[in-house]
Amino acid sequence: MTGKKTEERTVSIPEVKKIMDDVKQKITEVDVEEGITHFQEITFNYVNRFAKMSDKDAIKIKKFLMDKYNLEETFAVNIINIDPQNVPELKMILEKSLVGKSFNLETLQDVMSQIRELKSS
């Protein structure tokens, strides 16, 4: 099965997991014996192992970080993929971000608490 690239965008691991779940289901519906390719299987196993939140939470957090803090999409996705548990981890992720490197301690703490809140809602 081959495909043509129609668009390009940055997606988080949880979003890839959702995409891969859909692909696997569609391929299984079409031809149970064919299944997904070896590369797709490796990707499927990887995203199932490393997704740290649901795709819905990932989308909410990405939108929140980009809208409220004007954070670059790449860094918002990195935050979702790594899922920092404390301010120093978050600060390390943002140290090369044009926007994020200017965040003070209070802003970083606010970001952490709002991410936790979004994940629990």
C-alpha positions as a printed Julia matrix, in Angstrom:
121×3 Matrix{Float64}:
   0.0     0.0    0.0
   1.47    3.33  -1.04
   0.23    6.81  -0.49
   0.72   10.3   -1.79
   1.67   13.09   0.58
  -1.17   15.59   0.68
  -0.07   17.81   3.53
   2.67   18.13   6.11
   2.24   19.1    9.75
   3.9    18.46  13.08
   2.06   15.93  15.19
   2.69   14.51  18.64
   3.16   10.84  19.47
  -0.4    10.55  20.88
  -1.77   11.99  17.63
   0.31    9.51  15.6
  -1.06    6.72  17.81
  -4.63    7.74  16.88
  -3.7     7.92  13.19
  -2.04    4.49  13.34
  -5.04    2.98  15.14
  -7.29    4.28  12.34
  -4.93    3.02   9.61
  -4.68   -0.42  11.18
  -8.47   -0.65  11.5
  -9.08    0.43   7.89
  -6.49   -1.98   6.49
  -7.95   -4.82   8.55
 -11.43   -4.03   7.23
 -10.19   -4.07   3.62
  -7.98   -7.18   3.77
  -7.47   -9.1    7.0
  -4.63  -11.19   5.56
  -2.63   -8.26   4.16
  -2.43   -6.32   7.43
  -0.11   -3.4    7.97
   3.45   -3.29   6.6
   6.51   -4.06   8.71
   7.35   -0.36   8.95
   3.79    0.48  10.01
   3.92   -2.29  12.63
   7.17   -0.89  14.07
   5.63    2.61  14.18
   2.43    1.23  15.72
   4.39   -0.54  18.49
   6.53    2.54  19.15
   3.64    4.98  19.53
   1.72    2.55  21.74
   4.74    2.27  24.0
   5.66    5.95  24.2
   2.36    7.88  24.05
   2.05    9.49  27.47
  -1.47   10.87  27.13
  -4.56   10.58  24.97
  -4.73   12.2   21.55
  -7.55   14.45  22.77
  -5.42   15.73  25.67
  -2.47   16.21  23.32
  -4.55   18.31  20.93
  -5.97   20.42  23.8
  -2.5    21.02  25.28
  -0.93   21.85  21.91
  -3.68   24.38  21.12
  -3.44   25.86  24.62
   0.35   26.3   24.48
   0.28   27.83  21.01
  -2.7    30.12  21.65
  -2.06   31.34  25.19
   1.74   31.45  25.19
   2.43   31.85  21.44
   4.76   28.87  21.72
   6.18   27.46  18.5
   4.43   24.27  17.35
   7.61   22.18  17.52
   8.13   23.02  21.18
   4.47   22.44  22.04
   4.76   18.97  20.47
   8.01   18.31  22.36
   6.27   19.16  25.63
   3.48   16.7   24.8
   5.91   13.94  23.75
   8.2    14.31  26.76
   5.47   15.17  29.29
   7.74   17.02  31.75
   6.95   16.39  35.4
   8.6    19.48  36.89
   9.7    23.01  36.04
  13.4    22.2   35.38
  12.38   19.58  32.79
  10.02   22.07  31.13
  12.7    24.75  31.16
  15.15   22.38  29.48
  12.67   21.67  26.67
  12.11   25.39  26.12
  15.71   26.59  26.31
  16.03   26.85  22.49
  12.54   28.25  21.91
  12.47   31.89  20.91
   9.35   32.42  23.02
   9.83   29.83  25.76
  13.35   30.79  26.8
  12.0    34.12  28.03
   9.49   32.51  30.43
  10.16   33.33  34.07
   9.73   30.83  36.92
   6.16   31.93  37.61
   5.15   31.44  33.96
   6.79   28.0   33.85
   4.93   26.97  37.0
   1.69   28.27  35.51
   2.29   26.27  32.31
   2.94   23.09  34.33
  -0.18   23.48  36.45
  -2.4    24.24  33.46
  -1.04   21.22  31.55
  -1.84   19.0   34.56
  -5.32   20.51  34.71
  -5.93   19.94  30.99
  -4.8    16.31  31.28
  -7.14   15.64  34.21
 -10.21   17.29  32.66
